[in-house]
Amino acid sequence: PDFWEIAYPKAFRNEVWQAAEAAAVDPLLLLSLARQESRFAPSARSAAGALGLFQIMPSTADAVGPRVGLDVADRSVILRPDANATLAAGVLSDSMRLFGDAEVPAVAAYNAGDARTLSWWTAARKIPEDLFVDTIPYSGTRNYVRLVYTNAVRYRTLYGRSF
């Protein structure tokens, strides 16, 4: 158990829990995103310009920030773990609503965007959610979804629904 708890930590527990609770999303799914996006490095910056634990793009922060009560004009705010978690939870919550609380397409949308994922999800309507990942035409997004969902399964196996 110690190995798995080290491999799948509840990093930034308070920040993630508060953001997840405010956005009504599963904190373990949110942790799964952070594990994949940055390996919990709050100062992470991608070559594309994504920032922080959850690799939030500044344009996404501009769109989501006002809805979640964050002023992100000062870009350093995006790097704060609490703000980054709040933004990510807002993005995930929006996608969960769009996809009828289906986690797999919501995770795909976190990586590939809502519009693109919605077209895939609509085309795959008769396919069960757990098989939807195999219909994603972009290998990068398909692999991303598999990794994040594996993280989520591991977190849920280790911690149940408790956070």
C-alpha positions as CSV (number, residue, x, y, z in Angstrom):
1,P,0.0,0.0,0.0
2,D,2.8,2.5,0.8
3,F,4.2,2.2,-2.7
4,W,0.8,2.9,-4.3
5,E,0.1,5.8,-2.0
6,I,3.5,7.3,-3.0
7,A,2.8,6.7,-6.7
8,Y,-0.7,8.1,-6.4
9,P,-0.5,10.8,-3.8
10,K,-3.3,13.2,-2.7
11,A,-1.1,16.1,-3.7
12,F,-2.4,19.5,-2.9
13,R,-5.3,17.8,-1.1
14,N,-6.9,20.9,0.3
15,E,-6.7,22.9,-2.9
16,V,-8.0,20.0,-5.0
17,W,-10.8,19.1,-2.6
18,Q,-12.1,22.6,-2.3
19,A,-12.0,23.2,-6.1
20,A,-13.8,19.9,-6.7
21,E,-16.4,20.5,-4.1
22,A,-17.2,24.0,-5.5
23,A,-17.5,22.7,-9.0
24,A,-19.3,19.4,-8.0
25,V,-16.7,17.2,-9.6
26,D,-15.0,14.1,-8.3
27,P,-11.8,15.2,-6.5
28,L,-10.1,11.9,-7.4
29,L,-10.8,12.5,-11.1
30,L,-9.3,16.0,-10.7
31,L,-6.2,14.5,-9.0
32,S,-6.0,12.1,-11.9
33,L,-5.8,15.0,-14.3
34,A,-3.1,16.8,-12.3
35,R,-1.0,13.6,-12.1
36,Q,-1.1,13.3,-15.9
37,E,-0.8,16.9,-16.7
38,S,2.2,17.9,-14.5
39,R,3.0,15.1,-12.1
40,F,1.9,17.7,-9.5
41,A,4.5,20.4,-10.4
42,P,2.8,23.7,-9.6
43,S,5.3,25.7,-11.7
44,A,5.0,23.5,-14.8
45,R,4.9,25.3,-18.1
46,S,4.4,23.6,-21.4
47,A,5.9,24.6,-24.7
48,A,2.4,25.5,-25.8
49,G,2.0,27.9,-22.9
50,A,-0.1,25.8,-20.5
51,L,0.5,26.6,-16.9
52,G,0.6,24.9,-13.5
53,L,-0.6,21.7,-12.0
54,F,-3.5,21.2,-14.4
55,Q,-1.7,22.8,-17.4
56,I,-4.3,25.6,-17.9
57,M,-3.9,27.7,-21.1
58,P,-4.1,31.4,-20.5
59,S,-7.0,31.7,-22.9
60,T,-8.9,29.0,-21.0
61,A,-8.2,30.9,-17.7
62,D,-9.6,34.0,-19.3
63,A,-12.8,32.2,-20.3
64,V,-13.3,30.2,-17.1
65,G,-11.9,32.6,-14.5
66,P,-14.8,35.0,-14.3
67,R,-17.3,32.1,-13.9
68,V,-15.3,30.6,-11.0
69,G,-14.6,34.0,-9.4
70,L,-10.9,34.4,-10.4
71,D,-9.2,37.4,-11.8
72,V,-6.4,36.0,-14.0
73,A,-5.2,39.3,-15.6
74,D,-2.1,38.7,-13.6
75,R,-0.9,35.4,-15.1
76,S,1.0,34.5,-12.0
77,V,-2.4,33.8,-10.4
78,I,-2.8,30.8,-12.8
79,L,0.3,29.2,-11.3
80,R,-1.1,29.2,-7.7
81,P,-2.2,25.6,-6.9
82,D,-5.6,26.8,-5.5
83,A,-6.4,28.9,-8.6
84,N,-5.1,26.3,-11.0
85,A,-7.3,23.6,-9.4
86,T,-10.3,26.0,-9.4
87,L,-9.9,26.6,-13.1
88,A,-9.4,22.9,-13.9
89,A,-12.4,22.0,-11.8
90,G,-14.4,24.6,-13.7
91,V,-13.3,23.2,-17.1
92,L,-14.0,19.7,-16.0
93,S,-17.4,20.6,-14.6
94,D,-18.4,22.3,-17.8
95,S,-17.4,19.3,-19.8
96,M,-19.2,16.9,-17.5
97,R,-22.4,18.9,-18.0
98,L,-21.9,18.9,-21.8
99,F,-21.5,15.1,-21.8
100,G,-24.2,14.2,-19.4
101,D,-21.8,13.4,-16.6
102,A,-19.9,10.9,-18.7
103,E,-16.3,11.0,-17.5
104,V,-14.5,9.6,-20.5
105,P,-15.6,12.2,-23.0
106,A,-15.1,14.9,-20.4
107,V,-11.5,13.8,-20.0
108,A,-11.1,13.7,-23.7
109,A,-12.5,17.3,-23.9
110,Y,-10.0,18.4,-21.3
111,N,-7.2,17.4,-23.7
112,A,-8.8,18.0,-27.2
113,G,-11.5,20.6,-26.5
114,D,-15.3,20.4,-26.1
115,A,-16.2,21.0,-29.8
116,R,-13.9,18.3,-31.2
117,T,-14.9,15.8,-28.5
118,L,-18.6,16.5,-29.0
119,S,-18.3,15.6,-32.6
120,W,-16.6,12.3,-31.7
121,W,-19.1,11.6,-28.9
122,T,-22.1,12.3,-31.2
123,A,-20.7,10.0,-33.8
124,A,-20.2,7.3,-31.2
125,R,-23.6,7.7,-29.5
126,K,-24.5,4.0,-29.6
127,I,-21.2,2.9,-28.1
128,P,-20.9,2.5,-24.3
129,E,-18.8,5.1,-22.6
130,D,-16.0,2.6,-21.6
131,L,-15.5,1.8,-25.3
132,F,-15.7,5.4,-26.6
133,V,-12.0,5.9,-26.0
134,D,-11.3,3.4,-28.8
135,T,-13.2,5.6,-31.2
136,I,-11.1,8.7,-30.6
137,P,-9.4,9.4,-33.9
138,Y,-6.3,11.2,-32.4
139,S,-3.9,8.8,-30.8
140,G,-2.5,11.4,-28.5
141,T,-6.0,12.1,-27.0
142,R,-6.8,8.4,-27.0
143,N,-3.7,7.6,-25.0
144,Y,-4.2,10.6,-22.7
145,V,-7.7,9.4,-21.8
146,R,-6.5,5.9,-21.1
147,L,-3.8,7.3,-18.8
148,V,-6.0,9.7,-16.9
149,Y,-8.7,7.1,-16.6
150,T,-6.2,4.5,-15.3
151,N,-5.1,7.1,-12.8
152,A,-8.7,7.5,-11.7
153,V,-9.3,3.8,-11.3
154,R,-6.1,3.5,-9.3
155,Y,-7.1,6.5,-7.1
156,R,-10.5,5.0,-6.5
157,T,-9.1,1.6,-5.7
158,L,-6.7,3.1,-3.2
159,Y,-8.9,5.6,-1.6
160,G,-12.5,4.6,-2.4
161,R,-14.6,7.7,-2.6
162,S,-13.0,9.3,0.4
163,F,-10.7,12.2,0.0
